[in-house]
Amino acid sequence: MKLELSDLNNGLVFIGDKLIVSSRYIFEEDTPILWSGIKMITTPPCKKKELQIEKSEIFSMGFFEAGEYIREKQILIRNNVVPTIKKRNLEYKIQLILRMENPINPNDDLVVKKTHNIEIMVKESILQAKKPNPISFSISGLNVHLTKDIFKPGETIKVNFSSENLKEIELRLLQKANLVCYCEAYGKNCTNIDELPPAIAGDVKTTNTKEGYMLLKVPEIAEPTHNFLWEPSEKEHWGMKYGDYTEWSLLVIGRKKPEFGRDMIKFNIPITILLKPSYTEDKVEIDLFSQGVTGGMNIFEGASTKFQKRFQLISIDSDTETSSDINKYIIKMKNISNEDLRGVTIKLTGLQEGLFETSPLLTGFNTWGKNEEKELIYTIKQKISAIVSNIEDNSQKIIRIQTPISF
């Protein structure tokens, strides 16, 4: 058995967009499985175990003929996901998981994993939402004025000032940045995260204190101001939150002349650093009529026109010899397209009262030749009114056929 995992976004995806994941399964012999799918995971700073952010099923429980099966899946990167912060080791990966029965210990499943790193980035438009405002501040004879409070990496901050009775004015650019984590295991605040003092990203002084201006350059590599926090939507993760923040400020220090006392004047001016574009937000272009489109964008889902003419459901029979508490249905289907199909899976489910789906059963065929008939058996305890067949192959076309049961 061999698993391969890749993505069509070249390892980079923006918050709010879809990550397109490609998986390849090679079964060297006929193989039953319990489940297979894609997970997006991270390791929060207050939790040693991996945390699942998103999950998408590829194959439900079923049986596969030996052969190759290729599937693509889309994972939506929701707006509450914290982007990758490499400086503080907050990173993500996608994981292809295949779960199988353990022939030695049935209580302990065999799990095969394949992992692939991804980088999640935030769109510039999200970080550029604020509008600049002028700032004026006066305290103890020191007057400070800025024409705006928003800057970009590499930009020079100009601070106008006037003062009385000061021998020196100092200006510091401060950055306060850290991970945050809240988890029930450690109480409200995680004990694994130390409170960090602000870092000095720039400093300038002057002794010409009567009136003038000071210039301070924002570092080219300055992180944009942000405050991201992920909160769970699934019950099993309640009480767990994690995130990351970066805050910027100007610390103004005025030192008095000796004859006017030794107290210093100190105050902070919050400012915002916006993202300086260093990349293009290229979304993956999706052709609705091309192969390789799955998930929410799939136009073949529920198709009832020419795409369904690739298959013909010949018959659904019931096995009357089965005991009364078990319903056994024999489904015969035919490939009426003009081509052999590769890596075909057929997932059968039943419909109760036209609304509720019963447990699925999936069967994989390495090859389904043109004009070839396949026979499938679906066994269920419940009484059902229809059988739903979801058919997919290596070309990523998905067809859903719903057939009422008339006997």
C-alpha positions as CSV (number, residue, x, y, z in Angstrom):
1,M,0.0,0.0,0.0
2,K,1.2,3.5,-0.9
3,L,-0.2,7.0,-0.1
4,E,0.8,10.2,-1.7
5,L,-0.3,13.7,-0.7
6,S,0.1,17.1,-2.4
7,D,-1.8,20.4,-2.8
8,L,-2.5,22.5,-5.9
9,N,-1.9,25.7,-4.1
10,N,1.9,25.2,-3.9
11,G,1.8,25.0,-0.1
12,L,0.3,28.5,0.3
13,V,-3.3,29.4,1.0
14,F,-5.1,32.6,2.2
15,I,-7.6,32.8,4.9
16,G,-11.1,32.7,3.3
17,D,-9.9,30.7,0.3
18,K,-9.9,26.9,-0.4
19,L,-7.0,24.6,-0.2
20,I,-7.2,22.0,-3.0
21,V,-5.6,18.8,-1.8
22,S,-4.7,15.9,-4.1
23,S,-4.4,12.3,-2.7
24,R,-3.3,9.1,-4.4
25,Y,-3.9,5.6,-3.0
26,I,-2.2,2.6,-4.4
27,F,-3.5,-0.7,-3.1
28,E,-1.3,-3.6,-4.0
29,E,-4.0,-6.1,-3.1
30,D,-7.8,-6.1,-2.4
31,T,-8.1,-4.1,0.8
32,P,-11.0,-3.2,3.2
33,I,-10.8,0.1,5.0
34,L,-12.7,1.8,7.9
35,W,-12.2,5.4,6.9
36,S,-10.0,7.8,5.0
37,G,-9.8,11.6,4.8
38,I,-7.9,14.8,5.1
39,K,-7.2,16.8,8.3
40,M,-5.7,20.2,8.8
41,I,-3.9,20.3,12.1
42,T,-1.6,22.5,14.3
43,T,0.0,22.2,17.7
44,P,-1.1,25.1,20.0
45,P,1.5,26.3,22.5
46,C,-0.6,25.1,25.5
47,K,-1.4,21.7,24.1
48,K,1.2,19.1,23.3
49,K,-1.2,17.1,21.3
50,E,-2.1,18.1,17.7
51,L,-5.3,20.1,17.3
52,Q,-7.6,19.4,14.4
53,I,-8.8,22.6,12.7
54,E,-10.7,21.1,9.7
55,K,-11.6,17.6,8.4
56,S,-12.9,16.3,5.1
57,E,-13.8,12.7,4.3
58,I,-12.5,11.1,1.1
59,F,-13.6,7.5,1.6
60,S,-16.1,6.0,4.0
61,M,-16.0,2.4,5.2
62,G,-15.6,0.1,2.2
63,F,-13.7,-2.5,0.1
64,F,-11.2,-1.7,-2.6
65,E,-9.9,-3.8,-5.5
66,A,-6.2,-3.6,-5.9
67,G,-5.3,-0.6,-8.0
68,E,-4.8,3.2,-8.0
69,Y,-7.4,5.7,-6.7
70,I,-6.8,9.5,-7.1
71,R,-9.0,12.0,-5.4
72,E,-9.1,15.8,-4.9
73,K,-10.6,17.6,-2.0
74,Q,-11.2,21.2,-1.1
75,I,-10.7,22.5,2.5
76,L,-12.1,25.9,3.3
77,I,-9.7,28.0,5.4
78,R,-12.3,29.7,7.6
79,N,-12.0,33.3,8.6
80,N,-11.3,32.5,12.3
81,V,-8.2,30.5,11.5
82,V,-5.0,32.0,12.9
83,P,-2.4,32.4,10.0
84,T,1.0,30.8,10.1
85,I,3.4,32.7,12.5
86,K,6.8,31.2,11.8
87,K,8.6,33.5,14.2
88,R,6.7,31.9,17.1
89,N,6.5,28.4,15.6
90,L,2.8,28.5,14.9
91,E,2.5,26.3,11.8
92,Y,0.1,24.0,10.0
93,K,0.1,20.8,8.1
94,I,-2.4,18.7,6.2
95,Q,-2.6,15.0,6.9
96,L,-3.9,12.2,4.8
97,I,-5.3,9.4,7.1
98,L,-6.2,5.8,6.2
99,R,-7.8,3.8,9.0
100,M,-7.9,0.0,8.8
101,E,-8.8,-3.0,11.0
102,N,-5.9,-4.5,12.9
103,P,-5.9,-8.3,12.2
104,I,-4.0,-8.9,15.5
105,N,-5.9,-6.6,17.8
106,P,-9.4,-5.6,16.7
107,N,-9.6,-3.0,19.4
108,D,-6.7,-1.0,18.0
109,D,-7.1,0.2,14.4
110,L,-4.2,0.4,12.1
111,V,-3.6,4.0,11.0
112,V,-1.5,5.0,7.9
113,K,-0.6,8.8,7.7
114,K,1.0,11.0,5.1
115,T,1.8,14.6,6.1
116,H,2.3,17.8,4.0
117,N,3.2,21.3,5.4
118,I,1.2,24.3,4.3
119,E,1.4,28.0,5.0
120,I,-1.7,30.0,5.8
121,M,-1.5,33.7,5.1
122,V,-3.8,36.6,5.8
123,K,-5.0,38.8,3.0
124,E,-3.8,42.4,2.8
125,S,-7.3,43.7,2.7
126,I,-8.0,42.3,6.2
127,L,-5.0,44.0,7.7
128,Q,-5.7,47.3,5.8
129,A,-9.1,48.0,7.3
130,K,-8.1,50.9,9.5
131,K,-8.0,54.6,8.5
132,P,-5.2,56.9,9.7
133,N,-5.8,59.6,12.3
134,P,-3.6,62.5,13.5
135,I,-2.4,62.3,17.1
136,S,-1.6,65.3,19.4
137,F,-0.6,64.8,23.0
138,S,0.6,67.2,25.8
139,I,1.8,66.4,29.3
140,S,4.0,68.4,31.7
141,G,5.2,70.8,29.1
142,L,6.0,68.3,26.4
143,N,3.8,68.5,23.2
144,V,3.9,65.8,20.6
145,H,2.1,65.7,17.2
146,L,1.9,63.0,14.5
147,T,0.0,63.6,11.2
148,K,-1.1,59.9,11.2
149,D,-1.0,56.8,13.3
150,I,-0.7,54.1,10.6
151,F,2.6,53.2,9.0
152,K,4.1,50.5,6.8
153,P,7.4,48.5,7.1
154,G,10.3,50.6,5.9
155,E,8.4,53.9,6.3
156,T,9.8,56.7,8.4
157,I,7.8,58.0,11.3
158,K,8.0,61.8,11.8
159,V,7.2,63.1,15.3
160,N,6.9,66.9,15.8
161,F,7.5,68.2,19.3
162,S,7.9,71.3,21.4
163,S,8.8,71.3,25.1
164,E,9.9,73.4,28.1
165,N,12.4,72.6,30.9
166,L,13.7,69.3,29.2
167,K,17.3,68.4,28.6
168,E,16.6,65.4,26.4
169,I,13.8,63.8,24.5
170,E,13.9,60.1,23.6
171,L,11.6,58.2,21.2
172,R,11.4,54.4,21.1
173,L,9.5,52.2,18.7
174,L,8.2,49.2,20.7
175,Q,6.7,45.9,19.6
176,K,4.8,43.6,21.9
177,A,4.1,40.3,20.3
178,N,3.2,36.9,21.7
179,L,1.1,33.8,21.4
180,V,-2.0,33.4,23.5
181,C,-3.7,30.3,24.6
182,Y,-6.7,29.4,26.8
183,C,-7.4,25.9,27.8
184,E,-9.3,24.2,30.6
185,A,-6.3,22.0,31.4
186,Y,-4.3,24.9,32.6
187,G,-7.0,27.3,33.8
188,K,-8.0,30.5,32.0
189,N,-4.5,31.5,31.0
190,C,-2.0,28.9,29.8
191,T,1.0,28.5,32.0
192,N,3.1,27.4,29.0
193,I,3.3,30.9,27.6
194,D,5.5,33.5,29.4
195,E,4.6,37.1,29.4
196,L,7.2,38.9,27.3
197,P,8.3,42.6,27.7
198,P,8.0,44.9,24.7
199,A,11.0,44.7,22.3
200,I,12.7,47.9,21.2
201,A,12.6,48.1,17.4
202,G,14.1,51.6,17.1
203,D,15.4,54.4,19.2
204,V,16.3,58.1,18.6
205,K,17.3,60.9,21.0
206,T,17.7,64.7,20.8
207,T,19.0,67.4,23.1
208,N,17.5,70.2,21.0
209,T,14.3,70.0,23.0
210,K,12.7,73.4,22.5
211,E,11.0,72.7,19.1
212,G,11.6,70.4,16.2
213,Y,11.0,66.9,14.9
214,M,12.4,63.4,15.3
215,L,12.6,60.7,12.6
216,L,12.3,57.0,13.4
217,K,12.3,54.3,10.7
218,V,10.0,51.2,10.9
219,P,12.1,48.1,10.2
220,E,11.6,46.5,6.8
221,I,10.7,43.2,8.5
222,A,8.2,44.6,10.9
223,E,5.2,42.4,11.6
224,P,1.8,44.0,10.9
225,T,-0.4,44.8,13.8
226,H,-2.9,42.0,14.4
227,N,-4.9,40.1,16.9
228,F,-5.9,36.6,15.8
229,L,-7.9,34.2,17.9
230,W,-9.2,30.7,17.0
231,E,-12.3,29.4,18.8
232,P,-13.7,25.9,18.3
233,S,-17.0,25.1,16.6
234,E,-16.9,21.4,17.6
235,K,-18.0,20.3,21.0
236,E,-14.9,18.2,21.7
237,H,-12.7,21.3,21.6
238,W,-14.8,23.5,23.9
239,G,-12.7,25.4,26.3
240,M,-9.7,25.5,23.9
241,K,-8.6,28.8,22.2
242,Y,-5.3,29.9,20.8
243,G,-4.0,32.9,18.9
244,D,-1.3,35.4,18.2
245,Y,-1.0,39.2,18.5
246,T,1.4,42.0,17.6
247,E,1.0,45.5,19.0
248,W,3.1,48.6,18.2
249,S,3.6,51.8,20.1
250,L,5.8,54.9,20.4
251,L,7.3,55.4,23.9
252,V,8.1,59.1,24.4
253,I,10.5,59.9,27.3
254,G,11.3,63.4,28.4
255,R,14.2,64.0,30.8
256,K,14.1,67.2,32.8
257,K,16.9,69.7,33.4
258,P,18.4,69.2,36.9
259,E,16.9,72.4,38.3
260,F,13.4,71.2,37.4
261,G,13.5,67.8,39.1
262,R,14.6,64.3,38.4
263,D,11.2,62.8,37.4
264,M,10.9,61.6,33.8
265,I,8.0,62.2,31.5
266,K,6.8,58.9,30.0
267,F,3.8,58.0,27.8
268,N,2.9,55.5,25.1
269,I,1.3,56.3,21.8
270,P,-0.4,53.3,20.2
271,I,0.3,53.1,16.4
272,T,-0.6,50.6,13.7
273,I,1.8,48.9,11.3
274,L,0.1,47.7,8.1
275,L,1.2,44.9,5.9
276,K,3.6,45.9,3.2
277,P,2.7,43.8,0.1
278,S,5.5,41.4,-0.8
279,Y,3.4,38.9,-2.7
280,T,0.3,38.8,-5.0
281,E,-2.9,37.3,-3.7
282,D,-3.3,34.9,-6.6
283,K,-6.3,32.8,-6.1
284,V,-6.5,29.4,-7.7
285,E,-8.6,29.8,-10.8
286,I,-11.3,27.1,-11.1
287,D,-12.8,26.2,-14.4
288,L,-16.3,24.9,-13.6
289,F,-16.3,22.7,-16.6
290,S,-12.9,21.1,-16.2
291,Q,-12.0,17.9,-14.5
292,G,-10.5,18.0,-11.1
293,V,-13.2,20.1,-9.3
294,T,-14.6,18.6,-6.2
295,G,-16.3,19.7,-3.0
296,G,-18.6,22.7,-2.9
297,M,-17.8,23.7,-6.5
298,N,-18.6,20.4,-8.0
299,I,-21.1,20.8,-10.9
300,F,-21.5,17.0,-11.3
301,E,-23.1,16.6,-7.9
302,G,-26.7,15.7,-8.4
303,A,-26.3,15.9,-12.2
304,S,-29.3,14.6,-14.2
305,T,-28.3,15.4,-17.7
306,K,-25.7,13.9,-20.1
307,F,-23.2,13.1,-17.2
308,Q,-25.6,10.5,-15.7
309,K,-25.7,8.8,-19.1
310,R,-22.3,7.4,-18.3
311,F,-24.1,4.9,-16.1
312,Q,-27.3,2.8,-16.2
313,L,-28.9,1.3,-13.1
314,I,-30.2,-1.9,-14.5
315,S,-32.0,-3.3,-11.5
316,I,-32.5,-3.4,-7.7
317,D,-33.6,-6.7,-6.3
318,S,-34.3,-7.8,-2.8
319,D,-33.0,-11.1,-1.3
320,T,-36.2,-12.7,0.1
321,E,-34.3,-15.5,1.7
322,T,-32.6,-13.1,4.2
323,S,-34.0,-13.1,7.7
324,S,-36.8,-10.6,8.3
325,D,-34.7,-8.2,10.4
326,I,-32.1,-7.8,7.6
327,N,-32.8,-6.2,4.3
328,K,-30.5,-7.1,1.5
329,Y,-30.5,-5.3,-1.9
330,I,-28.7,-6.4,-5.0
331,I,-27.9,-3.5,-7.3
332,K,-26.7,-4.0,-10.9
333,M,-25.1,-1.1,-12.8
334,K,-23.6,-0.7,-16.2
335,N,-20.9,1.6,-17.6
336,I,-22.6,2.9,-20.8
337,S,-20.0,5.5,-21.6
338,N,-17.6,5.0,-24.4
339,E,-14.5,4.7,-22.2
340,D,-13.0,2.5,-19.5
341,L,-13.1,4.2,-16.1
342,R,-10.2,4.0,-13.6
343,G,-10.3,4.2,-9.8
344,V,-14.0,4.1,-9.6
345,T,-15.8,4.2,-6.2
346,I,-19.5,3.6,-5.6
347,K,-20.9,4.7,-2.3
348,L,-24.4,3.3,-1.5
349,T,-26.7,4.7,1.1
350,G,-30.4,4.2,1.8
351,L,-33.1,6.9,2.2
352,Q,-35.7,6.6,4.9
353,E,-38.9,8.5,4.3
354,G,-37.0,10.4,1.6
355,L,-35.0,12.4,4.2
356,F,-32.7,10.4,6.4
357,E,-29.6,8.6,5.0
358,T,-28.6,5.2,6.4
359,S,-25.0,4.0,6.9
360,P,-22.9,4.1,3.7
361,L,-21.2,1.2,2.0
362,L,-18.4,2.0,-0.4
363,T,-16.9,-0.3,-3.1
364,G,-13.8,0.5,-5.2
365,F,-13.1,-0.9,-8.6
366,N,-9.6,-0.5,-10.2
367,T,-11.2,-0.5,-13.7
368,W,-14.8,-0.4,-14.9
369,G,-14.7,-1.3,-18.6
370,K,-17.2,0.2,-21.1
371,N,-20.4,-1.8,-21.3
372,E,-19.3,-3.8,-18.3
373,E,-21.9,-4.6,-15.6
374,K,-21.1,-4.4,-11.8
375,E,-23.1,-6.0,-9.1
376,L,-23.2,-4.5,-5.6
377,I,-24.9,-5.7,-2.4
378,Y,-26.2,-3.3,0.2
379,T,-27.3,-4.8,3.5
380,I,-29.2,-2.7,6.1
381,K,-31.5,-3.3,9.1
382,Q,-33.8,-0.4,8.4
383,K,-36.6,-0.2,5.8
384,I,-35.6,2.2,3.1
385,S,-37.6,3.9,0.3
386,A,-34.7,4.6,-2.1
387,I,-31.1,3.9,-2.7
388,V,-28.6,6.6,-3.5
389,S,-25.5,5.8,-5.5
390,N,-22.6,8.3,-5.4
391,I,-20.1,7.4,-8.2
392,E,-16.6,8.9,-8.6
393,D,-13.5,8.1,-10.6
394,N,-10.0,9.3,-11.1
395,S,-11.1,12.0,-13.4
396,Q,-12.8,13.6,-10.3
397,K,-16.3,13.5,-11.8
398,I,-19.0,12.8,-9.2
399,I,-22.5,11.6,-10.1
400,R,-25.3,11.0,-7.7
401,I,-28.2,8.7,-8.7
402,Q,-31.2,8.3,-6.5
403,T,-33.4,5.4,-7.3
404,P,-36.8,4.6,-5.6
405,I,-37.4,1.1,-4.4
406,S,-40.8,-0.1,-5.7
407,F,-41.1,-3.6,-4.2
